[in-house]
Amino acid sequence: MLRIVIVASCALAVLSLLPVELRAAQVIYKVGRPESFESDNEISGEAHSDSTGVGSSPSSETQNKVAILPQSTQQQNVKADKTTAYKPIVYWHGMGDSGWNVKRALGFIETELPGIYVKSLQIGANVAEDIENGYFFNVNTQVEMVCEMIKNDTALQGGYNGIGLSQGGQFMRAVAQRCPEPKMYNLISLGGQHQGVFGLPKCSAPKKEWCEIIDKLLTHVAYAGWVQKFLVQAEYWHDPFKNEEYVAKSVFLADINNERVINEAYKENLQKLDNLVLVLFQDESIVQPKESEWFGYFKDGSDKEMIPLENSTLFIEDRLGLKAMKANGKLHLLSSPGDHLQFSKEWFITNILKPFLSQ
């Protein structure tokens, strides 16, 4: 069931004043996830994914799970080999995807690095909930849950490398900034939106109605408190025409980017990384603007003029420590040919695996 609650009666009044399509959002509050969601997923034979382009129906094992981290995922995670020279890896998947699918699609990493321990995060009791929670579950709560998962995993106590795919990139960065123990050595962000987005052109939700509702919410009431509490994409929605409202009301992105106040712990913890690797996709069609993948963003009041990281207040004032990281050779801005997350195995091995994961 969706963890969505309207926190005040006035929220319903707000909805009643908005376009009729948006009022359909009330259905989500009243009935939760459509009952047909899981069965549709099984019938279609595809796992919804915006990350790898690889999908298949979940096995029967995926239906027998415990809360938060399913038994089947635990079984999929390679047991820690204390003789291996490779640091463990934690994956956080993107919107419309699942930990199960990412673990399978990135299986070549385990082939290239024999014996490596891999944990592919799943938020929810099953694959369907994991996908759903990528849309409708407060990000700050998710980060807290992931910090607990990592802290309680004995195979990760010596440290690990983090890989975030799409929105999982900024979520994994929040883990690095808020939960420095156990140590995250390298953070690899593959198409993460570190300055947020202003557009959602290819929503990959399993139900078309979800995409329509999300679009209306982001367009009209993205910074309303009740929306910020449950809609994942609203929590990193960065409207360049409403920058003051974004800074004041964004419950996630404005916080981890130190835009309201400078949280020295965030700055210190991010700099504990050995490397922060930000991958931008050259033919990006999902993330708007794609420069957000390198911490670039629109100039306030414009959706055309771009300010690169080095010219941003975030960098000039070194509010997160990125300027210091660049000076120390810890910040790496890489680009990959292709559309969102459509990297090749060869590109990944050459540019990511060998320099950052095989140490």
MARVEXZA-175495 format. One record per residue (C-alpha): residue number from 1; residue in one letter; chain; x, y negated, z. Coordinates in steps of 0.05 Angstrom, whole numbers. Layout:
BEGIN
{k NUM, r A, c A, x X, y Y, z Z}
...
END
This chain:
BEGIN
{k 1, r M, c A, x 0, y 0, z 0}
{k 2, r L, c A, x 25, y -70, z -15}
{k 3, r R, c A, x 51, y -109, z 44}
{k 4, r I, c A, x 12, y -170, z 23}
{k 5, r V, c A, x -29, y -211, z 71}
{k 6, r I, c A, x -60, y -279, z 61}
{k 7, r V, c A, x -34, y -316, z 121}
{k 8, r A, c A, x -87, y -370, z 126}
{k 9, r S, c A, x -158, y -379, z 103}
{k 10, r C, c A, x -138, y -441, z 65}
{k 11, r A, c A, x -99, y -398, z 16}
{k 12, r L, c A, x -165, y -372, z -11}
{k 13, r A, c A, x -189, y -443, z -20}
{k 14, r V, c A, x -126, y -458, z -60}
{k 15, r L, c A, x -138, y -398, z -104}
{k 16, r S, c A, x -210, y -420, z -118}
{k 17, r L, c A, x -184, y -485, z -147}
{k 18, r L, c A, x -136, y -451, z -195}
{k 19, r P, c A, x -149, y -419, z -263}
{k 20, r V, c A, x -194, y -358, z -263}
{k 21, r E, c A, x -136, y -311, z -281}
{k 22, r L, c A, x -100, y -331, z -218}
{k 23, r R, c A, x -160, y -316, z -175}
{k 24, r A, c A, x -150, y -244, z -197}
{k 25, r A, c A, x -92, y -245, z -149}
{k 26, r Q, c A, x -143, y -236, z -94}
{k 27, r V, c A, x -153, y -165, z -119}
{k 28, r I, c A, x -82, y -148, z -101}
{k 29, r Y, c A, x -93, y -172, z -30}
{k 30, r K, c A, x -157, y -132, z -22}
{k 31, r V, c A, x -140, y -66, z -54}
{k 32, r G, c A, x -65, y -63, z -57}
{k 33, r R, c A, x -29, y -24, z -112}
{k 34, r P, c A, x -76, y 3, z -164}
{k 35, r E, c A, x -91, y 76, z -149}
{k 36, r S, c A, x -74, y 96, z -220}
{k 37, r F, c A, x -3, y 69, z -215}
{k 38, r E, c A, x 32, y 132, z -194}
{k 39, r S, c A, x -8, y 177, z -239}
{k 40, r D, c A, x 2, y 131, z -298}
{k 41, r N, c A, x 77, y 134, z -285}
{k 42, r E, c A, x 77, y 209, z -284}
{k 43, r I, c A, x 34, y 216, z -346}
{k 44, r S, c A, x 75, y 168, z -388}
{k 45, r G, c A, x 138, y 206, z -374}
{k 46, r E, c A, x 176, y 142, z -363}
{k 47, r A, c A, x 207, y 107, z -304}
{k 48, r H, c A, x 195, y 32, z -312}
{k 49, r S, c A, x 262, y -2, z -320}
{k 50, r D, c A, x 291, y -68, z -339}
{k 51, r S, c A, x 361, y -46, z -323}
{k 52, r T, c A, x 387, y 12, z -363}
{k 53, r G, c A, x 338, y 29, z -418}
{k 54, r V, c A, x 340, y 100, z -392}
{k 55, r G, c A, x 276, y 129, z -363}
{k 56, r S, c A, x 244, y 195, z -347}
{k 57, r S, c A, x 189, y 220, z -303}
{k 58, r P, c A, x 206, y 231, z -229}
{k 59, r S, c A, x 216, y 303, z -209}
{k 60, r S, c A, x 169, y 336, z -161}
{k 61, r E, c A, x 221, y 326, z -107}
{k 62, r T, c A, x 209, y 251, z -110}
{k 63, r Q, c A, x 140, y 261, z -80}
{k 64, r N, c A, x 168, y 290, z -16}
{k 65, r K, c A, x 202, y 231, z 17}
{k 66, r V, c A, x 211, y 199, z 84}
{k 67, r A, c A, x 201, y 124, z 94}
{k 68, r I, c A, x 253, y 76, z 68}
{k 69, r L, c A, x 306, y 125, z 43}
{k 70, r P, c A, x 275, y 187, z 12}
{k 71, r Q, c A, x 304, y 256, z 23}
{k 72, r S, c A, x 313, y 266, z -51}
{k 73, r T, c A, x 355, y 203, z -56}
{k 74, r Q, c A, x 396, y 227, z 3}
{k 75, r Q, c A, x 408, y 292, z -34}
{k 76, r Q, c A, x 427, y 255, z -97}
{k 77, r N, c A, x 479, y 214, z -60}
{k 78, r V, c A, x 545, y 251, z -67}
{k 79, r K, c A, x 570, y 273, z 1}
{k 80, r A, c A, x 629, y 233, z 26}
{k 81, r D, c A, x 694, y 265, z 6}
{k 82, r K, c A, x 745, y 242, z 57}
{k 83, r T, c A, x 802, y 261, z 10}
{k 84, r T, c A, x 778, y 216, z -46}
{k 85, r A, c A, x 816, y 152, z -59}
{k 86, r Y, c A, x 753, y 116, z -82}
{k 87, r K, c A, x 712, y 69, z -39}
{k 88, r P, c A, x 638, y 86, z -36}
{k 89, r I, c A, x 589, y 47, z -79}
{k 90, r V, c A, x 520, y 19, z -61}
{k 91, r Y, c A, x 472, y 1, z -118}
{k 92, r W, c A, x 414, y -47, z -113}
{k 93, r H, c A, x 369, y -42, z -175}
{k 94, r G, c A, x 331, y -96, z -211}
{k 95, r M, c A, x 259, y -117, z -223}
{k 96, r G, c A, x 215, y -61, z -251}
{k 97, r D, c A, x 268, y -8, z -237}
{k 98, r S, c A, x 281, y 42, z -182}
{k 99, r G, c A, x 340, y 69, z -143}
{k 100, r W, c A, x 326, y 138, z -171}
{k 101, r N, c A, x 332, y 113, z -243}
{k 102, r V, c A, x 395, y 72, z -232}
{k 103, r K, c A, x 429, y 130, z -197}
{k 104, r R, c A, x 415, y 174, z -257}
{k 105, r A, c A, x 432, y 122, z -310}
{k 106, r L, c A, x 499, y 104, z -278}
{k 107, r G, c A, x 518, y 176, z -267}
{k 108, r F, c A, x 579, y 168, z -311}
{k 109, r I, c A, x 612, y 130, z -254}
{k 110, r E, c A, x 612, y 192, z -212}
{k 111, r T, c A, x 641, y 231, z -270}
{k 112, r E, c A, x 697, y 181, z -279}
{k 113, r L, c A, x 711, y 177, z -204}
{k 114, r P, c A, x 705, y 249, z -178}
{k 115, r G, c A, x 683, y 256, z -106}
{k 116, r I, c A, x 660, y 184, z -98}
{k 117, r Y, c A, x 602, y 172, z -51}
{k 118, r V, c A, x 544, y 134, z -83}
{k 119, r K, c A, x 483, y 105, z -48}
{k 120, r S, c A, x 427, y 79, z -93}
{k 121, r L, c A, x 380, y 38, z -52}
{k 122, r Q, c A, x 307, y 54, z -51}
{k 123, r I, c A, x 258, y 8, z -15}
{k 124, r G, c A, x 197, y 49, z 1}
{k 125, r A, c A, x 175, y 120, z 12}
{k 126, r N, c A, x 175, y 139, z -61}
{k 127, r V, c A, x 194, y 116, z -131}
{k 128, r A, c A, x 127, y 81, z -142}
{k 129, r E, c A, x 134, y 40, z -78}
{k 130, r D, c A, x 206, y 23, z -95}
{k 131, r I, c A, x 184, y -6, z -162}
{k 132, r E, c A, x 125, y -42, z -130}
{k 133, r N, c A, x 169, y -72, z -76}
{k 134, r G, c A, x 212, y -104, z -129}
{k 135, r Y, c A, x 152, y -150, z -140}
{k 136, r F, c A, x 111, y -154, z -76}
{k 137, r F, c A, x 155, y -149, z -14}
{k 138, r N, c A, x 190, y -206, z 22}
{k 139, r V, c A, x 264, y -207, z 1}
{k 140, r N, c A, x 290, y -227, z 70}
{k 141, r T, c A, x 256, y -167, z 100}
{k 142, r Q, c A, x 285, y -122, z 46}
{k 143, r V, c A, x 355, y -149, z 60}
{k 144, r E, c A, x 346, y -134, z 134}
{k 145, r M, c A, x 325, y -63, z 117}
{k 146, r V, c A, x 384, y -53, z 71}
{k 147, r C, c A, x 433, y -79, z 123}
{k 148, r E, c A, x 405, y -26, z 171}
{k 149, r M, c A, x 411, y 29, z 118}
{k 150, r I, c A, x 483, y 11, z 106}
{k 151, r K, c A, x 501, y 4, z 179}
{k 152, r N, c A, x 471, y 72, z 195}
{k 153, r D, c A, x 504, y 109, z 138}
{k 154, r T, c A, x 566, y 142, z 166}
{k 155, r A, c A, x 597, y 149, z 97}
{k 156, r L, c A, x 599, y 73, z 90}
{k 157, r Q, c A, x 632, y 55, z 156}
{k 158, r G, c A, x 700, y 47, z 124}
{k 159, r G, c A, x 671, y -4, z 74}
{k 160, r Y, c A, x 642, y 0, z 5}
{k 161, r N, c A, x 634, y -35, z -62}
{k 162, r G, c A, x 567, y -66, z -79}
{k 163, r I, c A, x 535, y -67, z -148}
{k 164, r G, c A, x 473, y -108, z -158}
{k 165, r L, c A, x 434, y -103, z -223}
{k 166, r S, c A, x 392, y -163, z -244}
{k 167, r Q, c A, x 355, y -190, z -183}
{k 168, r G, c A, x 393, y -138, z -143}
{k 169, r G, c A, x 454, y -182, z -155}
{k 170, r Q, c A, x 431, y -239, z -111}
{k 171, r F, c A, x 400, y -191, z -62}
{k 172, r M, c A, x 467, y -155, z -54}
{k 173, r R, c A, x 501, y -222, z -45}
{k 174, r A, c A, x 454, y -237, z 13}
{k 175, r V, c A, x 477, y -172, z 45}
{k 176, r A, c A, x 549, y -194, z 38}
{k 177, r Q, c A, x 533, y -262, z 69}
{k 178, r R, c A, x 488, y -238, z 125}
{k 179, r C, c A, x 516, y -169, z 143}
{k 180, r P, c A, x 592, y -169, z 137}
{k 181, r E, c A, x 600, y -103, z 174}
{k 182, r P, c A, x 615, y -53, z 147}
{k 183, r K, c A, x 658, y -91, z 98}
{k 184, r M, c A, x 637, y -100, z 26}
{k 185, r Y, c A, x 702, y -101, z -13}
{k 186, r N, c A, x 679, y -120, z -83}
{k 187, r L, c A, x 611, y -146, z -105}
{k 188, r I, c A, x 593, y -134, z -178}
{k 189, r S, c A, x 533, y -174, z -201}
{k 190, r L, c A, x 506, y -150, z -268}
{k 191, r G, c A, x 460, y -204, z -294}
{k 192, r G, c A, x 442, y -230, z -225}
{k 193, r Q, c A, x 405, y -296, z -221}
{k 194, r H, c A, x 447, y -334, z -170}
{k 195, r Q, c A, x 417, y -401, z -183}
{k 196, r G, c A, x 348, y -372, z -195}
{k 197, r V, c A, x 304, y -372, z -256}
{k 198, r F, c A, x 255, y -419, z -290}
{k 199, r G, c A, x 216, y -370, z -333}
{k 200, r L, c A, x 197, y -296, z -333}
{k 201, r P, c A, x 192, y -281, z -408}
{k 202, r K, c A, x 194, y -205, z -405}
{k 203, r C, c A, x 158, y -182, z -343}
{k 204, r S, c A, x 167, y -107, z -337}
{k 205, r A, c A, x 114, y -93, z -285}
{k 206, r P, c A, x 78, y -26, z -293}
{k 207, r K, c A, x 11, y -62, z -300}
{k 208, r K, c A, x 0, y -120, z -348}
{k 209, r E, c A, x -47, y -153, z -298}
{k 210, r W, c A, x 10, y -158, z -249}
{k 211, r C, c A, x 51, y -198, z -299}
{k 212, r E, c A, x -7, y -245, z -313}
{k 213, r I, c A, x -18, y -257, z -239}
{k 214, r I, c A, x 57, y -268, z -225}
{k 215, r D, c A, x 61, y -318, z -282}
{k 216, r K, c A, x 2, y -358, z -255}
{k 217, r L, c A, x 29, y -358, z -185}
{k 218, r L, c A, x 98, y -381, z -207}
{k 219, r T, c A, x 69, y -435, z -251}
{k 220, r H, c A, x 20, y -464, z -201}
{k 221, r V, c A, x 38, y -447, z -129}
{k 222, r A, c A, x 108, y -417, z -127}
{k 223, r Y, c A, x 128, y -455, z -65}
{k 224, r A, c A, x 64, y -445, z -26}
{k 225, r G, c A, x 82, y -411, z 40}
{k 226, r W, c A, x 36, y -351, z 28}
{k 227, r V, c A, x 67, y -339, z -40}
{k 228, r Q, c A, x 138, y -345, z -14}
{k 229, r K, c A, x 122, y -292, z 38}
{k 230, r F, c A, x 105, y -236, z -11}
{k 231, r L, c A, x 123, y -251, z -84}
{k 232, r V, c A, x 195, y -231, z -97}
{k 233, r Q, c A, x 205, y -273, z -160}
{k 234, r A, c A, x 178, y -335, z -125}
{k 235, r E, c A, x 233, y -328, z -74}
{k 236, r Y, c A, x 286, y -344, z -127}
{k 237, r W, c A, x 242, y -388, z -171}
{k 238, r H, c A, x 281, y -452, z -183}
{k 239, r D, c A, x 239, y -507, z -215}
{k 240, r P, c A, x 286, y -562, z -239}
{k 241, r F, c A, x 227, y -611, z -240}
{k 242, r K, c A, x 211, y -596, z -167}
{k 243, r N, c A, x 281, y -591, z -138}
{k 244, r E, c A, x 265, y -624, z -72}
{k 245, r E, c A, x 206, y -577, z -61}
{k 246, r Y, c A, x 249, y -518, z -80}
{k 247, r V, c A, x 304, y -536, z -30}
{k 248, r A, c A, x 253, y -548, z 25}
{k 249, r K, c A, x 208, y -488, z 14}
{k 250, r S, c A, x 247, y -432, z -19}
{k 251, r V, c A, x 252, y -379, z 35}
{k 252, r F, c A, x 308, y -339, z 3}
{k 253, r L, c A, x 350, y -370, z -53}
{k 254, r A, c A, x 357, y -440, z -24}
{k 255, r D, c A, x 378, y -408, z 41}
{k 256, r I, c A, x 432, y -361, z 15}
{k 257, r N, c A, x 458, y -417, z -30}
{k 258, r N, c A, x 467, y -463, z 30}
{k 259, r E, c A, x 424, y -516, z -2}
{k 260, r R, c A, x 389, y -541, z 61}
{k 261, r V, c A, x 446, y -537, z 110}
{k 262, r I, c A, x 514, y -505, z 106}
{k 263, r N, c A, x 512, y -439, z 143}
{k 264, r E, c A, x 586, y -429, z 158}
{k 265, r A, c A, x 576, y -355, z 170}
{k 266, r Y, c A, x 549, y -346, z 99}
{k 267, r K, c A, x 609, y -383, z 72}
{k 268, r E, c A, x 659, y -345, z 114}
{k 269, r N, c A, x 628, y -278, z 100}
{k 270, r L, c A, x 625, y -287, z 25}
{k 271, r Q, c A, x 699, y -304, z 25}
{k 272, r K, c A, x 714, y -238, z 60}
{k 273, r L, c A, x 701, y -204, z -7}
{k 274, r D, c A, x 763, y -182, z -44}
{k 275, r N, c A, x 728, y -199, z -109}
{k 276, r L, c A, x 662, y -230, z -132}
{k 277, r V, c A, x 649, y -208, z -203}
{k 278, r L, c A, x 593, y -243, z -241}
{k 279, r V, c A, x 572, y -213, z -308}
{k 280, r L, c A, x 533, y -255, z -358}
{k 281, r F, c A, x 499, y -223, z -418}
{k 282, r Q, c A, x 514, y -261, z -482}
{k 283, r D, c A, x 448, y -245, z -517}
{k 284, r E, c A, x 406, y -252, z -454}
{k 285, r S, c A, x 330, y -255, z -467}
{k 286, r I, c A, x 303, y -241, z -397}
{k 287, r V, c A, x 339, y -288, z -350}
{k 288, r Q, c A, x 324, y -362, z -361}
{k 289, r P, c A, x 372, y -394, z -361}
{k 290, r K, c A, x 426, y -341, z -372}
{k 291, r E, c A, x 478, y -389, z -342}
{k 292, r S, c A, x 447, y -373, z -274}
{k 293, r E, c A, x 485, y -308, z -278}
{k 294, r W, c A, x 549, y -350, z -269}
{k 295, r F, c A, x 517, y -399, z -219}
{k 296, r G, c A, x 503, y -450, z -274}
{k 297, r Y, c A, x 435, y -483, z -277}
{k 298, r F, c A, x 392, y -538, z -307}
{k 299, r K, c A, x 404, y -609, z -287}
{k 300, r D, c A, x 350, y -635, z -241}
{k 301, r G, c A, x 291, y -660, z -282}
{k 302, r S, c A, x 311, y -622, z -345}
{k 303, r D, c A, x 300, y -553, z -373}
{k 304, r K, c A, x 351, y -564, z -428}
{k 305, r E, c A, x 413, y -598, z -400}
{k 306, r M, c A, x 458, y -548, z -366}
{k 307, r I, c A, x 507, y -559, z -308}
{k 308, r P, c A, x 561, y -505, z -304}
{k 309, r L, c A, x 585, y -479, z -237}
{k 310, r E, c A, x 648, y -522, z -235}
{k 311, r N, c A, x 606, y -586, z -243}
{k 312, r S, c A, x 553, y -568, z -192}
{k 313, r T, c A, x 546, y -595, z -122}
{k 314, r L, c A, x 550, y -524, z -97}
{k 315, r F, c A, x 621, y -518, z -125}
{k 316, r I, c A, x 647, y -589, z -116}
{k 317, r E, c A, x 627, y -590, z -42}
{k 318, r D, c A, x 646, y -517, z -36}
{k 319, r R, c A, x 582, y -502, z 1}
{k 320, r L, c A, x 590, y -426, z -7}
{k 321, r G, c A, x 665, y -421, z -14}
{k 322, r L, c A, x 664, y -407, z -88}
{k 323, r K, c A, x 715, y -461, z -102}
{k 324, r A, c A, x 763, y -430, z -53}
{k 325, r M, c A, x 749, y -361, z -81}
{k 326, r K, c A, x 766, y -385, z -151}
{k 327, r A, c A, x 830, y -416, z -126}
{k 328, r N, c A, x 849, y -351, z -93}
{k 329, r G, c A, x 834, y -309, z -154}
{k 330, r K, c A, x 773, y -276, z -123}
{k 331, r L, c A, x 720, y -303, z -169}
{k 332, r H, c A, x 713, y -270, z -237}
{k 333, r L, c A, x 665, y -293, z -291}
{k 334, r L, c A, x 657, y -239, z -343}
{k 335, r S, c A, x 611, y -234, z -403}
{k 336, r S, c A, x 584, y -174, z -438}
{k 337, r P, c A, x 556, y -168, z -509}
{k 338, r G, c A, x 483, y -152, z -514}
{k 339, r D, c A, x 417, y -167, z -480}
{k 340, r H, c A, x 401, y -162, z -406}
{k 341, r L, c A, x 438, y -103, z -374}
{k 342, r Q, c A, x 451, y -71, z -442}
{k 343, r F, c A, x 525, y -59, z -429}
{k 344, r S, c A, x 561, y 0, z -460}
{k 345, r K, c A, x 594, y 54, z -420}
{k 346, r E, c A, x 661, y 35, z -452}
{k 347, r W, c A, x 653, y -38, z -433}
{k 348, r F, c A, x 636, y -21, z -361}
{k 349, r I, c A, x 694, y 27, z -353}
{k 350, r T, c A, x 744, y -23, z -382}
{k 351, r N, c A, x 719, y -86, z -347}
{k 352, r I, c A, x 688, y -62, z -282}
{k 353, r L, c A, x 706, y 9, z -264}
{k 354, r K, c A, x 781, y 9, z -275}
{k 355, r P, c A, x 797, y -59, z -245}
{k 356, r F, c A, x 747, y -61, z -187}
{k 357, r L, c A, x 721, y 9, z -170}
{k 358, r S, c A, x 780, y 56, z -180}
{k 359, r Q, c A, x 825, y 26, z -127}
END
